[in-house]
Amino acid sequence: MMTEPVNELVEESRPLTVLYDGACPLCRREIGVYRGLQPNTPVCFADVSDAALPLPPGTTRDQLLARFHVRSRDGQLLSGAEAFLALWAALPGWRWLAMAGRLPGAVWVMERTYRLFLRWRPTLQRWAIRLDRHGMERADPPRPHSRDSAPH
């Protein structure tokens, strides 16, 4: 009879954990897309902007908020392009992108592109906040002020 070591069983049951900035409107939108999918392996989403959330050992909140991170099923902390590839590999409809990201040189290009995005992230966040506010104003139509203006 063959048995597997207990720690291997624990690693197999550990979910992929996405560590994201829930205070970032861009991040919330992206995570909302991912959450709507049915992953082929367990995926958890942890909002590291929540001060009550315990952090992975050896990390700081500022470090985790500065870049996209994923803790893989084996416990390895990945960031940037590598983190996106790990997440996309678990999501239906995104696996092709994870496979394309494994082509020679692709991770390097993706990481450089992500670093460029990070430079623009504060500006893009401000735009997203304005769009959210504008969208809420449009979604909440003015209410009639008197009975006379209400339909009969």
C-alpha positions in Angstrom: 0.0 0.0 0.0 1.4 3.4 -1.0 0.8 6.5 1.1 1.5 10.1 0.4 3.2 12.4 3.0 0.8 14.5 4.9 2.4 17.8 3.9 1.9 17.0 0.2 -1.8 16.4 0.8 -2.0 19.8 2.6 -0.3 21.6 -0.3 -2.7 20.0 -2.8 -5.7 21.2 -0.8 -4.4 24.8 -0.3 -6.1 27.3 -2.6 -4.4 29.8 -4.9 -4.7 33.0 -2.9 -5.0 36.3 -4.8 -3.8 39.2 -2.6 -5.3 42.4 -4.1 -5.8 46.1 -3.2 -9.5 46.4 -2.4 -9.2 50.1 -2.0 -8.1 50.4 -5.7 -11.1 50.9 -8.0 -9.2 49.3 -10.9 -8.2 46.3 -8.8 -11.8 45.8 -7.6 -13.1 45.8 -11.1 -10.6 43.3 -12.3 -11.1 41.0 -9.3 -14.8 41.2 -9.9 -14.3 39.8 -13.3 -12.2 36.9 -11.9 -14.6 36.2 -9.1 -17.4 35.7 -11.7 -15.5 32.8 -13.2 -15.5 29.1 -12.2 -11.8 28.3 -11.6 -10.5 24.7 -12.2 -8.7 24.8 -8.8 -9.7 26.6 -5.6 -9.0 30.3 -5.6 -9.4 32.7 -2.7 -9.4 36.4 -2.8 -7.9 38.4 0.0 -8.2 42.2 0.2 -4.9 43.3 1.7 -6.2 46.9 2.1 -8.2 45.5 5.1 -6.0 46.2 8.1 -7.6 43.2 10.0 -6.4 40.7 7.4 -3.3 38.8 8.6 -0.5 39.0 6.0 1.7 36.2 4.7 4.9 35.8 6.8 7.8 38.1 5.7 5.6 40.6 3.9 4.3 44.1 4.7 1.0 45.6 3.8 2.8 48.4 1.7 4.7 45.7 -0.2 1.5 43.8 -1.0 -0.5 46.9 -2.0 2.3 48.2 -4.3 2.0 45.2 -6.8 -0.4 42.3 -7.6 0.5 39.2 -5.6 -0.6 35.6 -5.6 0.3 32.9 -3.0 0.5 29.7 -5.0 -0.8 26.4 -3.9 2.7 25.4 -2.8 2.9 28.6 -0.6 5.3 30.5 -2.9 4.6 34.3 -3.1 4.5 35.5 -6.7 4.2 39.1 -7.9 3.6 41.0 -11.1 3.5 39.0 -14.3 4.2 35.7 -12.6 1.3 36.3 -10.3 -1.1 37.1 -13.2 0.1 33.9 -15.1 -0.6 31.7 -12.0 -4.1 33.2 -11.6 -4.9 33.0 -15.3 -3.8 29.4 -15.5 -6.6 28.6 -13.0 -9.4 30.5 -14.7 -11.5 29.3 -17.6 -11.2 31.6 -20.6 -7.9 33.0 -19.4 -5.8 29.8 -19.6 -4.7 30.6 -23.2 -3.2 33.8 -21.9 -1.3 31.9 -19.2 0.0 29.5 -21.9 1.0 32.4 -24.2 2.8 34.0 -21.2 5.0 30.9 -21.0 6.5 31.5 -24.4 10.1 32.6 -24.4 10.5 36.2 -23.5 6.8 36.7 -22.8 7.2 37.0 -19.0 9.9 39.6 -19.5 7.6 41.7 -21.8 4.6 41.3 -19.4 6.6 42.3 -16.4 8.0 45.5 -18.1 4.4 46.3 -19.3 3.1 45.8 -15.8 5.8 48.1 -14.3 4.8 50.8 -16.8 1.2 50.4 -15.8 2.2 50.8 -12.1 3.7 54.2 -12.9 0.3 55.2 -14.3 -1.8 53.5 -11.7 -2.4 56.5 -9.4 -3.7 58.6 -12.4 -5.8 55.7 -13.7 -7.3 55.2 -10.2 -8.3 58.9 -10.0 -10.0 58.6 -13.4 -11.8 55.4 -12.3 -13.0 57.1 -9.1 -14.4 60.0 -11.2 -16.1 57.6 -13.6 -17.6 55.7 -10.6 -19.0 58.9 -9.2 -20.3 60.0 -12.5 -21.9 56.6 -13.1 -23.6 56.6 -9.7 -25.0 60.1 -10.4 -26.4 58.9 -13.7 -27.8 55.6 -12.1 -29.6 57.5 -9.4 -32.2 59.6 -11.3 -33.7 62.6 -9.5 -36.9 61.9 -7.6 -40.0 64.0 -8.0 -40.3 66.7 -5.4 -44.1 66.9 -5.2 -47.1 64.7 -5.6 -48.1 66.8 -8.6 -45.1 65.5 -10.6 -45.7 61.9 -9.8 -47.6 59.8 -12.5 -51.2 59.2 -11.8 
